[in-house]
């Protein structure tokens, strides 16, 4: 931080030094200070996606999730959002009961297939189930199966099956058809 501040004394308008200072302050968890610097950077170069992304991180650090969501939406419109950012945005939407919006961004993240750690949308489906949104969870799980299908390892396949069984049970659709899946699950992990 000190080095960047010293450099800015000699080159006040150097965007690279200011960006370095903002990142340094953010990584020190001085979120409020980082917000101000990223505001300045965004004002000077609103096309820089990384400024929006890092400012979203600062908002998350302050617990201002809706402001972070606004930044993520800007990134979506810019076409510069990452799959991980989409999952975070979906989680924010679930926390605030914007389930349709959450579904849209979860599906968008899943469609970014190669750029997404599939464990994140599986965890998102679990969050939806816990929050009581079983229909939305079912849609996310179906998208995961459709897009990742046979490429899931046995642990993740087990997790998807378990969540699908929870969806069926929670939606009152549990019948004899889920017994083989439940038996397979209990063989693989008897304590779950």
MINU-801205 format. One record per residue (C-alpha): residue number from 1; residue in three letters; x, y, z. Coordinates in steps of 0.2 Angstrom, whole numbers, plus 5000, padded with zeros to 4 digits. Example, Ala and Ser with C-alpha at 12.3 -4.5 7.8 and 13.67 -1.06 7.14 Angstrom:
<pts>
+-----+--------+------+-------+------+
! num ! residu ! east ! north !   up !
+-----+--------+------+-------+------+
!   1 !    Ala ! 5062 !  4978 ! 5039 !
!   2 !    Ser ! 5068 !  4995 ! 5036 !
+-----+--------+------+-------+------+
</pts>
This chain:
<pts>
+-----+--------+------+-------+------+
! num ! residu ! east ! north !   up !
+-----+--------+------+-------+------+
!   1 !    Unk ! 5000 !  5000 ! 5000 !
!   2 !    Unk ! 5014 !  5012 ! 5005 !
!   3 !    Unk ! 5023 !  5009 ! 4988 !
!   4 !    Unk ! 5007 !  5013 ! 4978 !
!   5 !    Unk ! 5004 !  5029 ! 4989 !
!   6 !    Unk ! 5022 !  5035 ! 4986 !
!   7 !    Unk ! 5021 !  5032 ! 4967 !
!   8 !    Unk ! 5004 !  5042 ! 4966 !
!   9 !    Unk ! 5013 !  5057 ! 4974 !
!  10 !    Unk ! 5023 !  5058 ! 4958 !
!  11 !    Unk ! 5010 !  5053 ! 4946 !
!  12 !    Unk ! 4994 !  5058 ! 4953 !
!  13 !    Unk ! 4984 !  5053 ! 4938 !
!  14 !    Unk ! 4992 !  5036 ! 4935 !
!  15 !    Unk ! 4978 !  5023 ! 4933 !
!  16 !    Unk ! 4989 !  5008 ! 4936 !
!  17 !    Unk ! 4996 !  5015 ! 4952 !
!  18 !    Unk ! 4978 !  5019 ! 4958 !
!  19 !    Unk ! 4972 !  5002 ! 4953 !
!  20 !    Unk ! 4986 !  4994 ! 4962 !
!  21 !    Unk ! 4983 !  5004 ! 4978 !
!  22 !    Unk ! 4964 !  4999 ! 4977 !
!  23 !    Unk ! 4968 !  4981 ! 4976 !
!  24 !    Unk ! 4981 !  4982 ! 4990 !
!  25 !    Unk ! 4968 !  4990 ! 5001 !
!  26 !    Unk ! 4954 !  4978 ! 4996 !
!  27 !    Unk ! 4966 !  4963 ! 5000 !
!  28 !    Unk ! 4969 !  4971 ! 5017 !
!  29 !    Unk ! 4951 !  4970 ! 5020 !
!  30 !    Unk ! 4949 !  4989 ! 5021 !
!  31 !    Unk ! 4933 !  4988 ! 5011 !
!  32 !    Unk ! 4926 !  5005 ! 5014 !
!  33 !    Unk ! 4942 !  5013 ! 5008 !
!  34 !    Unk ! 4943 !  5001 ! 4993 !
!  35 !    Unk ! 4925 !  5006 ! 4988 !
!  36 !    Unk ! 4930 !  5025 ! 4986 !
!  37 !    Unk ! 4945 !  5020 ! 4975 !
!  38 !    Unk ! 4935 !  5009 ! 4964 !
!  39 !    Unk ! 4922 !  5022 ! 4962 !
!  40 !    Unk ! 4935 !  5034 ! 4955 !
!  41 !    Unk ! 4942 !  5021 ! 4944 !
!  42 !    Unk ! 4925 !  5016 ! 4937 !
!  43 !    Unk ! 4921 !  5034 ! 4934 !
!  44 !    Unk ! 4937 !  5036 ! 4924 !
!  45 !    Unk ! 4936 !  5019 ! 4915 !
!  46 !    Unk ! 4918 !  5011 ! 4916 !
!  47 !    Unk ! 4923 !  4999 ! 4903 !
!  48 !    Unk ! 4935 !  4990 ! 4914 !
!  49 !    Unk ! 4926 !  4974 ! 4921 !
!  50 !    Unk ! 4939 !  4971 ! 4934 !
!  51 !    Unk ! 4935 !  4987 ! 4943 !
!  52 !    Unk ! 4917 !  4982 ! 4944 !
!  53 !    Unk ! 4921 !  4964 ! 4950 !
!  54 !    Unk ! 4933 !  4970 ! 4963 !
!  55 !    Unk ! 4921 !  4983 ! 4969 !
!  56 !    Unk ! 4908 !  4970 ! 4971 !
!  57 !    Unk ! 4920 !  4960 ! 4982 !
!  58 !    Unk ! 4922 !  4976 ! 4993 !
!  59 !    Unk ! 4903 !  4977 ! 4994 !
!  60 !    Unk ! 4902 !  4959 ! 4999 !
!  61 !    Unk ! 4916 !  4962 ! 5012 !
!  62 !    Unk ! 4905 !  4976 ! 5020 !
!  63 !    Unk ! 4889 !  4964 ! 5019 !
!  64 !    Unk ! 4881 !  4975 ! 5006 !
!  65 !    Unk ! 4876 !  4961 ! 4995 !
!  66 !    Unk ! 4863 !  4970 ! 4985 !
!  67 !    Unk ! 4876 !  4983 ! 4980 !
!  68 !    Unk ! 4887 !  4969 ! 4975 !
!  69 !    Unk ! 4873 !  4961 ! 4965 !
!  70 !    Unk ! 4871 !  4978 ! 4956 !
!  71 !    Unk ! 4889 !  4977 ! 4951 !
!  72 !    Unk ! 4887 !  4959 ! 4945 !
!  73 !    Unk ! 4872 !  4964 ! 4934 !
!  74 !    Unk ! 4883 !  4977 ! 4926 !
!  75 !    Unk ! 4896 !  4964 ! 4922 !
!  76 !    Unk ! 4882 !  4953 ! 4915 !
!  77 !    Unk ! 4877 !  4967 ! 4903 !
!  78 !    Unk ! 4895 !  4970 ! 4898 !
!  79 !    Unk ! 4897 !  4951 ! 4894 !
!  80 !    Unk ! 4911 !  4950 ! 4907 !
!  81 !    Unk ! 4904 !  4940 ! 4921 !
!  82 !    Unk ! 4912 !  4924 ! 4927 !
!  83 !    Unk ! 4903 !  4908 ! 4931 !
!  84 !    Unk ! 4908 !  4910 ! 4949 !
!  85 !    Unk ! 4901 !  4928 ! 4950 !
!  86 !    Unk ! 4885 !  4921 ! 4943 !
!  87 !    Unk ! 4883 !  4908 ! 4957 !
!  88 !    Unk ! 4887 !  4922 ! 4970 !
!  89 !    Unk ! 4874 !  4933 ! 4961 !
!  90 !    Unk ! 4861 !  4919 ! 4962 !
!  91 !    Unk ! 4865 !  4916 ! 4980 !
!  92 !    Unk ! 4862 !  4934 ! 4984 !
!  93 !    Unk ! 4845 !  4933 ! 4975 !
!  94 !    Unk ! 4840 !  4917 ! 4985 !
!  95 !    Unk ! 4844 !  4927 ! 5001 !
!  96 !    Unk ! 4833 !  4940 ! 4996 !
!  97 !    Unk ! 4819 !  4929 ! 4989 !
!  98 !    Unk ! 4821 !  4934 ! 4971 !
!  99 !    Unk ! 4820 !  4915 ! 4966 !
! 100 !    Unk ! 4816 !  4918 ! 4947 !
! 101 !    Unk ! 4831 !  4929 ! 4945 !
! 102 !    Unk ! 4842 !  4917 ! 4955 !
! 103 !    Unk ! 4836 !  4903 ! 4943 !
! 104 !    Unk ! 4841 !  4913 ! 4928 !
! 105 !    Unk ! 4858 !  4916 ! 4934 !
! 106 !    Unk ! 4861 !  4899 ! 4940 !
! 107 !    Unk ! 4856 !  4892 ! 4923 !
! 108 !    Unk ! 4867 !  4905 ! 4914 !
! 109 !    Unk ! 4882 !  4899 ! 4925 !
! 110 !    Unk ! 4878 !  4881 ! 4921 !
! 111 !    Unk ! 4878 !  4884 ! 4903 !
! 112 !    Unk ! 4896 !  4891 ! 4905 !
! 113 !    Unk ! 4900 !  4873 ! 4908 !
! 114 !    Unk ! 4919 !  4873 ! 4905 !
! 115 !    Unk ! 4922 !  4888 ! 4916 !
! 116 !    Unk ! 4912 !  4883 ! 4931 !
! 117 !    Unk ! 4916 !  4871 ! 4945 !
! 118 !    Unk ! 4900 !  4861 ! 4945 !
! 119 !    Unk ! 4901 !  4859 ! 4964 !
! 120 !    Unk ! 4895 !  4877 ! 4965 !
! 121 !    Unk ! 4878 !  4875 ! 4956 !
! 122 !    Unk ! 4875 !  4858 ! 4966 !
! 123 !    Unk ! 4878 !  4868 ! 4982 !
! 124 !    Unk ! 4866 !  4881 ! 4975 !
! 125 !    Unk ! 4853 !  4868 ! 4973 !
! 126 !    Unk ! 4855 !  4863 ! 4991 !
! 127 !    Unk ! 4853 !  4881 ! 4996 !
! 128 !    Unk ! 4837 !  4882 ! 4987 !
! 129 !    Unk ! 4830 !  4866 ! 4995 !
! 130 !    Unk ! 4835 !  4872 ! 5012 !
! 131 !    Unk ! 4826 !  4888 ! 5008 !
! 132 !    Unk ! 4810 !  4879 ! 5003 !
! 133 !    Unk ! 4811 !  4882 ! 4985 !
! 134 !    Unk ! 4811 !  4864 ! 4979 !
! 135 !    Unk ! 4804 !  4867 ! 4962 !
! 136 !    Unk ! 4818 !  4879 ! 4958 !
! 137 !    Unk ! 4831 !  4867 ! 4965 !
! 138 !    Unk ! 4823 !  4853 ! 4954 !
! 139 !    Unk ! 4826 !  4865 ! 4938 !
! 140 !    Unk ! 4844 !  4868 ! 4943 !
! 141 !    Unk ! 4847 !  4849 ! 4946 !
! 142 !    Unk ! 4840 !  4845 ! 4929 !
! 143 !    Unk ! 4851 !  4858 ! 4921 !
! 144 !    Unk ! 4866 !  4851 ! 4929 !
! 145 !    Unk ! 4862 !  4833 ! 4923 !
! 146 !    Unk ! 4858 !  4840 ! 4906 !
! 147 !    Unk ! 4874 !  4849 ! 4904 !
! 148 !    Unk ! 4886 !  4839 ! 4914 !
! 149 !    Unk ! 4878 !  4822 ! 4914 !
! 150 !    Unk ! 4891 !  4808 ! 4912 !
! 151 !    Unk ! 4905 !  4819 ! 4917 !
! 152 !    Unk ! 4901 !  4820 ! 4935 !
! 153 !    Unk ! 4912 !  4809 ! 4946 !
! 154 !    Unk ! 4904 !  4797 ! 4958 !
! 155 !    Unk ! 4904 !  4809 ! 4973 !
! 156 !    Unk ! 4895 !  4823 ! 4963 !
! 157 !    Unk ! 4883 !  4810 ! 4955 !
! 158 !    Unk ! 4879 !  4804 ! 4973 !
! 159 !    Unk ! 4876 !  4822 ! 4978 !
! 160 !    Unk ! 4864 !  4826 ! 4964 !
! 161 !    Unk ! 4855 !  4809 ! 4967 !
! 162 !    Unk ! 4853 !  4814 ! 4985 !
! 163 !    Unk ! 4847 !  4831 ! 4982 !
! 164 !    Unk ! 4834 !  4825 ! 4969 !
! 165 !    Unk ! 4828 !  4813 ! 4982 !
! 166 !    Unk ! 4826 !  4827 ! 4994 !
! 167 !    Unk ! 4817 !  4837 ! 4981 !
! 168 !    Unk ! 4805 !  4822 ! 4978 !
! 169 !    Unk ! 4802 !  4820 ! 4997 !
! 170 !    Unk ! 4799 !  4839 ! 5000 !
! 171 !    Unk ! 4787 !  4841 ! 4985 !
! 172 !    Unk ! 4777 !  4826 ! 4991 !
! 173 !    Unk ! 4782 !  4816 ! 4976 !
! 174 !    Unk ! 4792 !  4802 ! 4984 !
! 175 !    Unk ! 4786 !  4785 ! 4979 !
! 176 !    Unk ! 4793 !  4768 ! 4976 !
! 177 !    Unk ! 4803 !  4774 ! 4961 !
! 178 !    Unk ! 4816 !  4783 ! 4972 !
! 179 !    Unk ! 4819 !  4767 ! 4982 !
! 180 !    Unk ! 4833 !  4761 ! 4971 !
! 181 !    Unk ! 4842 !  4778 ! 4972 !
! 182 !    Unk ! 4840 !  4779 ! 4991 !
! 183 !    Unk ! 4847 !  4761 ! 4992 !
! 184 !    Unk ! 4862 !  4766 ! 4981 !
! 185 !    Unk ! 4865 !  4781 ! 4992 !
! 186 !    Unk ! 4864 !  4771 ! 5008 !
! 187 !    Unk ! 4877 !  4759 ! 5001 !
! 188 !    Unk ! 4889 !  4773 ! 4996 !
! 189 !    Unk ! 4887 !  4783 ! 5012 !
! 190 !    Unk ! 4877 !  4774 ! 5025 !
! 191 !    Unk ! 4878 !  4789 ! 5037 !
! 192 !    Unk ! 4870 !  4801 ! 5026 !
+-----+--------+------+-------+------+
</pts>
